[in-house]
Amino acid sequence: MKRFLKAGLVLAIAGTGLAHAATELVIATVNNGHMIEMQKLTKFFEQANPDIKLKWVTLEEGTLRQRVTTDIATKGGQFDVMTIGMYETPIWAKKGWLLPIATDAAFDVDDLLPAMRNGLSADGKLYASPFYGESSMLMYRKDLADKVGFKMPEQPTWTQVKELAGKIHDPKAGVYGMCLRGKPGWGDNMALLTTMVNTNGGQWFDMSWKPQIDTKPWHDAINFYVDMMKAYGPPGASANSFNENLALFNEGKCGMWVDATIAASFVSDPKQSKVADKVAFAQAPVAVTPKGANWLWAWALAIPASSQKVDAAQTFVKWATSKDYVKLVAKEEGWGSVPTGTRKSTYASPEFMKAARFAEAEKKAIDTANANDSTLPKSPYVGVQYAAIPEFQAIGVAVGQQMSAALSGKVTVDQALKTSQTAAEREMKKGGYYK
């Protein structure tokens, strides 16, 4: 009898071991600096949650968007946590593809910056938790501006910026006047170009959803962009997006760069940037109107409804987007390296404000970006640098390819805009927006 009891006990213990095998969470994320940092800090999460193991799938931005969109639309269930943005969150939430984030007192949802919380919510519920938030702004080499006697306004015009680019452009010395995105994609070159169109008084669609691409504001913005980049940009600019321009800037090869505010923490970090002590910051340049001159975005963590590991996924999302996570990064890497643009408490931290020279300019950019009022003529869509409708992804990609082709000289700006207008009209008619 004892032998049988012993054997039963061994089986019971073995069964318990199997029941407590660690849950493996598969997380899809983008290959940006703050996400790479999060992966390095995996051990802290796994130590605190020994029953959960994290498996990372890290992808380039365009590839990530394709993979997660396909997976969620087909209910593939490949991922338990996805890194998505403000464009996808409300659309996917309304389709029932995402689970609401189970916030608690420790998470403190009221600490989230209103722009971030609103942009990631649908029907009053948070469907993606912001890992870092951003607007766009101008980063520039103050030493080069000083050398040519240029005093940067707090919010320059694009004309002023182009003038400075011409003065500091010195390819023989390996310095290009201006670095801007050229790589095609609705979240790559079109994020920047839409802000340039907005500030020139343009929009994606009018109030009857008719595309407005082949119009004067678009012609003004794109001609200006192409002329400036051909004259003062780095070679091969049509292949560059955020990471490529960040590498160029950190090497000291960009006199100016207009891009995501999140870049400020990298370009001002002496461990990453050769010009960290020479960088200064200004608001994104304007033209006809300040409306929509700087974008609004968050990279956020969301849980697809197809996940079979919801409790573990909720635990991870709350950890990675918490106040405590910000403090953990500060402890491990310093306050200048924390993910920003998400929480009021970060900007209320004296240590952060002291370490981050860019903090004030960054917060001002985020606070002034309004996804509900980003164009001079009234628009029917939500979004600064995108239009939050399902059809926009395909339209943005098609237009992005045309703009990249115009930058590389394969087509004229006029041809690119005409082709883009036709493609956008076709998609919108197909979507039933107008006849």
C-alpha positions in Angstrom: 0.0 0.0 0.0 2.8 2.4 0.9 4.5 1.7 -2.4 1.3 2.6 -4.2 0.9 5.8 -2.2 4.5 6.7 -2.9 4.0 6.2 -6.6 0.8 8.2 -6.5 2.6 11.0 -4.7 5.4 11.0 -7.4 2.8 11.1 -10.1 0.9 13.9 -8.3 4.1 16.0 -8.0 5.0 15.3 -11.6 1.5 16.4 -12.6 1.9 19.6 -10.6 5.2 20.3 -12.3 3.5 20.0 -15.7 0.6 22.2 -14.7 3.0 24.9 -13.7 5.1 24.9 -16.9 5.8 28.5 -17.7 3.4 30.3 -20.0 5.3 31.5 -23.1 4.1 34.9 -24.3 5.0 35.8 -27.9 5.5 39.6 -28.3 5.7 41.3 -31.7 7.6 44.6 -31.5 9.4 47.2 -33.6 13.2 47.4 -33.8 13.4 50.9 -32.2 15.8 51.7 -29.4 13.3 51.7 -26.5 11.9 48.3 -27.5 15.5 46.9 -27.7 16.0 48.2 -24.1 12.8 46.5 -23.0 14.1 43.2 -24.2 17.3 43.7 -22.2 15.1 44.2 -19.1 13.2 40.9 -19.7 15.0 39.3 -16.8 13.4 41.7 -14.3 9.9 40.7 -15.5 10.7 37.0 -15.5 12.2 37.1 -12.0 9.0 38.8 -10.7 6.8 36.4 -12.8 8.6 33.1 -12.8 5.5 31.4 -14.4 5.8 33.6 -17.6 8.5 33.4 -20.2 8.8 36.1 -22.9 9.5 35.3 -26.6 10.3 38.4 -28.7 9.7 38.8 -32.4 11.5 42.0 -33.4 10.7 43.5 -36.8 11.4 46.5 -38.9 8.5 49.0 -38.8 6.9 48.2 -42.2 7.2 44.4 -41.7 5.8 44.6 -38.2 2.7 46.4 -39.5 2.1 43.8 -42.3 2.7 40.9 -39.9 0.4 42.0 -37.1 -2.3 43.3 -39.4 -2.5 40.0 -41.3 -2.4 38.0 -38.0 -5.1 39.9 -36.3 -7.4 40.1 -39.4 -7.2 36.4 -39.9 -7.3 35.6 -36.2 -4.0 33.8 -36.7 -3.1 33.9 -33.0 0.6 34.0 -33.6 1.1 36.8 -31.1 -0.1 37.4 -27.5 1.0 41.0 -27.3 1.4 43.3 -30.3 3.1 46.7 -30.7 0.6 48.9 -32.5 -0.1 52.6 -32.8 -2.8 55.2 -32.7 -3.9 54.4 -36.2 -4.8 50.8 -35.7 -6.1 50.9 -32.1 -9.5 52.5 -32.5 -10.2 50.8 -35.8 -9.3 47.3 -34.5 -11.1 47.9 -31.2 -14.3 48.6 -33.0 -13.9 45.4 -35.0 -13.6 43.4 -31.7 -10.1 42.4 -32.5 -8.5 43.8 -29.3 -9.2 43.2 -25.6 -9.4 46.2 -23.3 -6.4 46.8 -21.0 -7.3 45.7 -17.5 -6.1 48.7 -15.7 -5.8 48.8 -11.9 -4.9 51.3 -9.2 -1.2 50.6 -9.5 -1.3 51.2 -13.2 -2.9 54.6 -12.6 -4.7 55.3 -15.9 -5.2 59.0 -14.9 -1.5 59.5 -15.0 -1.4 59.0 -18.8 -1.1 62.2 -20.9 -4.6 63.0 -22.2 -3.5 63.0 -25.9 -2.1 59.4 -25.5 -5.0 58.0 -23.5 -7.6 59.5 -25.9 -5.8 58.3 -29.0 -5.6 54.7 -27.7 -9.2 54.4 -26.5 -12.5 53.5 -28.0 -15.9 54.0 -26.3 -14.1 55.2 -23.2 -12.0 52.1 -22.8 -8.2 51.8 -23.2 -7.4 49.2 -25.8 -3.6 49.7 -26.1 -1.3 50.9 -23.4 1.3 53.5 -24.5 4.9 52.3 -24.2 6.2 55.6 -25.5 4.5 58.6 -27.1 5.8 61.1 -29.5 5.1 64.1 -31.6 7.7 65.5 -34.1 10.2 68.3 -33.8 13.3 69.8 -35.2 16.7 68.6 -33.9 19.6 70.7 -35.1 23.3 71.3 -34.6 23.5 74.5 -32.6 27.3 74.7 -33.2 26.8 74.9 -37.0 23.9 77.4 -36.7 26.0 79.6 -34.4 28.9 79.4 -36.9 26.8 80.9 -39.6 25.1 83.4 -37.2 21.7 81.8 -37.4 19.4 82.2 -34.3 16.8 79.4 -34.4 13.3 80.6 -33.5 11.3 78.4 -31.1 9.1 77.5 -34.0 10.8 78.2 -37.3 9.2 78.3 -40.8 10.2 75.7 -43.4 11.6 78.6 -45.4 13.9 79.6 -42.6 15.0 76.0 -42.1 15.8 75.5 -45.8 17.8 78.7 -45.7 19.9 77.4 -42.8 20.2 74.0 -44.5 21.9 75.8 -47.4 24.3 77.6 -45.2 25.5 74.6 -43.2 25.4 72.0 -46.0 29.0 70.9 -46.4 29.2 67.4 -48.1 33.1 67.6 -48.4 33.2 67.8 -44.6 30.6 65.0 -44.4 27.7 67.2 -43.2 24.4 67.4 -45.0 22.1 70.4 -44.4 18.9 68.4 -43.8 18.0 64.8 -43.1 14.3 63.8 -43.7 12.5 60.5 -44.2 12.3 59.3 -47.8 11.6 55.6 -47.4 8.1 54.7 -48.7 5.4 53.8 -46.2 2.3 55.4 -44.6 4.2 55.5 -41.3 7.6 56.2 -42.9 7.9 59.1 -45.4 4.1 59.9 -45.3 4.2 60.6 -41.6 6.5 63.5 -42.2 5.1 64.6 -45.6 1.5 64.7 -44.2 2.6 67.2 -41.6 4.3 69.3 -44.4 1.0 69.1 -46.4 -1.1 70.0 -43.3 1.0 73.1 -42.5 0.8 74.2 -46.2 -3.0 74.2 -45.8 -3.7 70.8 -47.3 -5.5 67.6 -46.2 -6.0 64.0 -47.3 -9.8 64.1 -47.9 -12.4 66.9 -48.0 -15.7 66.7 -46.1 -17.2 64.5 -48.8 -14.2 62.1 -48.5 -12.8 63.1 -51.9 -9.0 62.8 -52.0 -7.2 66.1 -52.2 -3.8 65.0 -53.3 -3.6 66.7 -56.7 -4.1 70.2 -55.1 -1.9 73.3 -54.6 -1.0 72.6 -50.9 0.3 69.1 -51.8 2.2 70.5 -54.8 3.7 73.3 -52.6 4.7 70.8 -49.9 6.2 68.0 -52.0 8.0 70.4 -54.4 9.6 72.1 -51.5 10.6 68.8 -49.9 12.1 67.3 -53.1 14.0 70.6 -53.9 15.4 70.9 -50.4 16.4 67.2 -50.2 18.0 67.2 -53.6 20.0 70.3 -52.8 20.9 69.7 -49.1 20.0 66.1 -48.3 22.3 63.0 -47.9 22.8 60.7 -50.9 20.2 57.9 -51.1 17.7 59.8 -49.0 14.8 57.9 -50.6 15.8 54.8 -48.7 16.0 56.5 -45.3 13.5 56.4 -42.5 13.8 56.9 -38.7 16.6 54.5 -37.9 18.8 55.4 -40.9 18.5 59.2 -40.2 19.2 58.6 -36.5 22.4 56.8 -37.4 23.4 59.6 -39.7 22.6 62.3 -37.1 24.5 60.5 -34.3 27.5 60.2 -36.6 27.5 64.0 -37.0 26.3 63.9 -40.7 23.0 65.8 -40.3 22.9 69.5 -39.7 19.1 69.3 -39.1 16.6 66.6 -38.8 12.8 66.8 -38.4 11.4 63.6 -36.9 9.9 61.9 -33.9 10.5 63.6 -30.5 11.6 60.2 -29.1 14.8 60.6 -31.1 15.9 63.4 -28.8 16.8 61.0 -26.0 19.1 59.2 -28.4 20.8 62.1 -30.2 21.5 63.8 -26.8 23.0 60.6 -25.3 26.8 60.7 -25.4 26.9 56.9 -25.4 25.1 56.9 -28.7 25.7 60.3 -30.3 29.0 61.9 -31.3 27.3 65.3 -31.3 25.3 64.9 -28.1 26.6 68.1 -26.6 26.0 70.1 -29.8 22.3 69.3 -30.3 19.4 71.8 -29.7 15.7 71.5 -30.2 12.9 73.5 -31.7 9.2 72.9 -32.6 8.5 71.4 -36.0 8.6 73.9 -38.8 5.5 75.7 -40.1 4.3 77.2 -43.4 0.8 78.6 -44.0 -0.7 77.4 -40.7 0.6 75.8 -37.5 -2.2 73.3 -37.7 -1.0 69.7 -38.1 2.7 70.8 -38.4 3.8 68.2 -35.9 2.4 64.7 -35.7 1.0 62.7 -32.8 1.8 59.0 -32.3 2.2 56.3 -29.6 3.8 52.9 -29.9 1.6 50.9 -27.6 1.1 47.4 -26.4 -2.2 45.6 -27.2 -3.6 42.2 -26.6 -5.3 40.5 -29.6 -8.7 38.9 -28.9 -7.2 35.7 -30.4 -4.6 35.3 -27.6 -5.0 32.1 -25.4 -2.8 33.6 -22.7 -4.8 36.7 -21.7 -3.9 36.9 -18.0 -0.2 36.6 -18.6 -0.4 39.2 -21.5 -2.3 41.7 -19.2 0.4 41.2 -16.5 3.2 41.9 -19.0 1.5 45.0 -20.7 0.9 46.6 -17.3 4.5 46.0 -16.2 6.0 47.4 -19.4 3.9 50.5 -19.5 3.9 51.3 -15.7 5.4 54.1 -13.7 7.7 51.4 -12.1 9.0 50.4 -15.5 10.1 54.0 -16.1 11.9 54.0 -12.8 13.6 50.7 -13.6 15.0 52.1 -16.9 16.1 55.2 -15.0 17.9 53.0 -12.4 19.5 50.8 -15.1 20.3 53.3 -17.8 19.7 56.8 -16.4 16.8 59.2 -16.5 17.8 60.5 -20.0 17.0 57.0 -21.4 13.5 56.4 -20.1 10.6 56.0 -22.6 8.8 59.3 -22.7 5.7 61.0 -23.9 3.2 58.8 -22.0 2.9 59.8 -18.3 2.5 63.0 -16.4 4.6 61.6 -13.6 7.7 61.3 -15.9 7.6 65.1 -16.6 6.9 65.8 -12.9 10.2 64.1 -12.0 12.9 66.6 -11.3 15.6 64.0 -12.2 14.0 63.5 -15.6 13.7 67.2 -16.3 17.3 67.7 -15.3 18.6 64.8 -17.4 16.5 65.4 -20.5 17.3 68.8 -22.1 14.6 68.0 -24.7 11.8 67.4 -22.3 10.1 70.8 -22.4 10.2 70.9 -26.3 8.9 67.3 -26.5 6.0 67.9 -24.1 5.0 71.1 -25.8 5.0 69.3 -29.2 2.8 66.5 -27.8 0.4 68.9 -26.0 -0.1 71.0 -29.1 -0.8 68.1 -31.5 -4.5 67.6 -32.0 -5.7 64.5 -33.9 -9.2 65.9 -34.1 -8.3 69.3 -35.6 -5.1 69.0 -37.7 -6.0 70.6 -41.0 -6.8 74.2 -42.0 -9.9 73.2 -44.1 -12.3 71.0 -42.1 -11.6 67.3 -42.5 -13.9 64.3 -41.8 -11.1 62.1 -40.3 -9.2 61.8 -37.1 -5.4 61.8 -37.2 -2.6 64.3 -37.8 -0.2 62.3 -40.0 -2.8 59.6 -41.0 -6.5 59.3 -41.5 -8.1 56.8 -39.1 -10.0 54.7 -41.7 -9.2 51.2 -42.8 -8.5 52.2 -46.4 -5.8 54.6 -45.4 -3.1 52.0 -45.0 -3.3 51.0 -48.7 -3.6 54.6 -49.8 -0.7 55.8 -47.6 1.6 53.0 -48.9 0.7 53.7 -52.6 1.3 57.5 -52.2 4.5 56.9 -50.2 5.9 54.9 -53.1 5.1 57.7 -55.5 6.7 60.4 -53.2 9.9 58.2 -52.8 10.0 57.9 -56.6 9.7 61.7 -57.0 12.6 62.2 -54.4 14.9 59.8 -56.3 14.0 61.4 -59.6 12.2 58.5 -61.2 9.1 60.5 -61.7 8.3 64.2 -61.5 6.4 65.6 -58.5 3.4 66.4 -60.8 3.3 62.8 -62.1 3.6 61.4 -58.6 0.7 63.5 -57.3 -1.5 62.7 -60.2 -0.9 59.0 -59.9 -1.5 59.2 -56.1 -4.8 61.1 -56.6 -6.0 58.4 -59.0 -5.0 55.5 -56.7 -6.7 57.2 -53.7 -9.9 57.9 -55.6 -10.0 54.2 -56.7 -9.6 53.0 -53.1 -12.2 55.4 -51.7 -14.8 54.6 -54.3 -14.1 50.9 -53.7 -14.7 51.5 -50.0 -18.0 53.2 -50.8 -17.2 56.6 -49.5 -18.4 58.3 -52.6 -19.4 57.4 -56.2 
